[in-house]
Every structure is written in C-alpha cells, then in structure tokens.
Amino acid sequence: MVQNKFNLIVAACENSGIGFKDKLPWSLKNELKHFRKMTTSTADPMKKNAVIMGRLTYFAIPESKRPLANRLNIVLSNTTAATDYPHDVILCSSLNEAMTKLIGTDLGANIETIWICGGSRVFNEAMSSDYCHRIYYTDIKAPFECDVFFPNISSAFKIIPNDEGIPTDEQEENGVKYQYKIYEKQQLNNTF
Ligand SMILES: NC(=O)c1ccc[n+]([C@@H]2O[C@H](COP(=O)([O-])OP(=O)(O)OC[C@H]3O[C@@H](n4cnc5c(N)ncnc54)[C@H](OP(=O)(O)O)[C@@H]3O)[C@@H](O)[C@H]2O)c1
C-alpha cells in the first residue's frame, strides 16, 4: 500500500526560480533524466509511482511526453474537466482530494511513492502538509529569468546526506553547474 507521505521534486536556480513563460527556464537533459529516474524508479517491480502536479505544469510538458510515462499522473485543477485529459490522467480539485484517492484505496495499493512535481502553489501547500516527507532539490547555481518561484524552505526542513545513488558532487551541463540536495522534514518533538 502507498505510504501516507509524499516527496517534492524540484529544480530551482538562483533566487529560487523554477519556471518562465510556462516552461522550464533552462535546458538540462541530465537533470531531466534525474527527474525521470527519481519519479519512475520503484523497489517493487509490480508497483509504480504517482506524480501530482498543477494544471500549468502538466501542460508545460511537451505534448508528446504527457502524461508522464510509467507513472500515475494526477493533475490539480478547478477550471478543466476530465475530458480535457487522456483517460489515464486523474483530475483532482485539491491536494487533499488527490491524497484521499491514494491512501487506503485500491488505486493507492499499486503506488509506491507519491511525488509532488509543482508548480509554485502546489509546492507551497505540500511543504506545509503533514504528508510531506522530503524535498529532492536540484540547486542550479546560475541565474535565469523566471516568473515562477519555489517557496521559502522553512527551518522545519534539514539537509540530509544524499542516498539512492544520487551524486553528491557538483554536476555541470551546458556550462551550468548544479547540485542535488535532499531536505527532510523534521518530526515535531512533543517532549517539553
Ligand atoms: N523547475 C521545476 O522543477 C518546475 C516544476 C514544476 C513546474 N515548473 C514550471 O512552473 C511553471 C508552472 O507552475 P505554476 O506555479 O505557474 O502553475 P501550476 O501550479 O503548475 O498550475 C497552476 C494551476 O494548477 C491548479 N492548482 C494548483 N495548485 C492547486 C491546488 N492546490 N488545488 C487545486 N488546483 C491547483 C490551478 O488550476 P485551475 O486554474 O485550472 O484551477 C492553478 O491555476 C511552468 O513554467 C513550469 O515549467 C518548474
């Protein structure tokens, strides 16, 4: 059964920019491969992962590449209808509705990890949610013109060592340097 937690995955440049004119501001093929590997890989070969994203993030994916293959695609929107999407995309009106569809249900029984893929409002809501476990963050060490930004990461999150074979050293592609980081949300300590 799906764990009742989710992870965020994001690539952000200097000033926390994540998007420009409904697209990614950069072209980093290996970084996209990292996104695909992280969101697709499962320990149990019988299961797949779910990706949850806002409407604009879904339509920012090139038409030929959406829905994202080998993952259960869930889109959040209140202005579109299920008929606007391929039949295997699940449309939800809120993050809570998406989680309700996945936790303790037949649908969720086949899901291993739930990934929150943006954009800005979804990330913001996800980070403050009790469901939030980790942020898989690609720190792009360059400025890009952006009109969408990743929200501030609160002190509830601490950087933990990279695992799952994620490189720890600085990556470079097309002259752009970036580094993979993992933030984990700390559990509230109730002992006073
Ligand atoms: N760098 C990265 O890692 C990364 C990741 C994701 C996206 N991006 C970029 O970010 C941009 C898109 O992000 P965005 O923030 O502008 O838009 P977005 O969150 O993808 O889409 C916004 C729309 O999604 C729906 N929505 C969002 N949160 C919702 C919620 N909690 N409940 C119900 N519906 C919700 C609403 O749709 P309705 O208006 O239909 O109700 C809203 O208008 C693009 O440029 C994309 O390329 C970058």
The ligand as an ORCA input file, in Angstrom:
! r2SCAN-3c Opt
* xyz 0 1
  N      11.777     23.723    -12.120
  C      10.896     22.831    -11.692
  O      11.242     21.870    -11.003
  C       9.444     23.005    -12.059
  C       8.474     22.129    -11.558
  C       7.145     22.348    -11.903
  C       6.794     23.403    -12.716
  N       7.770     24.220    -13.198
  C       7.419     25.381    -14.029
  O       6.498     26.164    -13.277
  C       5.523     26.720    -14.159
  C       4.143     26.199    -13.791
  O       3.923     26.370    -12.411
  P       2.794     27.375    -11.851
  O       3.078     27.533    -10.397
  O       2.728     28.602    -12.698
  O       1.449     26.575    -12.119
  P       0.886     25.143    -11.616
  O       0.874     25.050    -10.136
  O       1.530     24.050    -12.357
  O      -0.580     25.284    -12.173
  C      -1.441     26.236    -11.590
  C      -2.834     25.733    -11.712
  O      -2.923     24.424    -11.152
  C      -4.105     24.313    -10.384
  N      -3.717     24.188     -8.966
  C      -2.503     24.495     -8.434
  N      -2.499     24.181     -7.128
  C      -3.715     23.680     -6.847
  C      -4.304     23.164     -5.677
  N      -3.642     23.094     -4.516
  N      -5.583     22.725     -5.735
  C      -6.264     22.766     -6.905
  N      -5.748     23.231     -8.063
  C      -4.486     23.683     -8.022
  C      -4.916     25.530    -10.686
  O      -5.590     25.193    -11.889
  P      -7.000     25.827    -12.320
  O      -6.730     27.266    -12.617
  O      -7.376     25.023    -13.513
  O      -7.946     25.636    -11.153
  C      -3.834     26.565    -10.960
  O      -4.288     27.660    -11.757
  C       5.968     26.337    -15.552
  O       6.832     27.349    -16.043
  C       6.729     25.058    -15.320
  O       7.658     24.802    -16.369
  C       9.069     24.040    -12.888
*
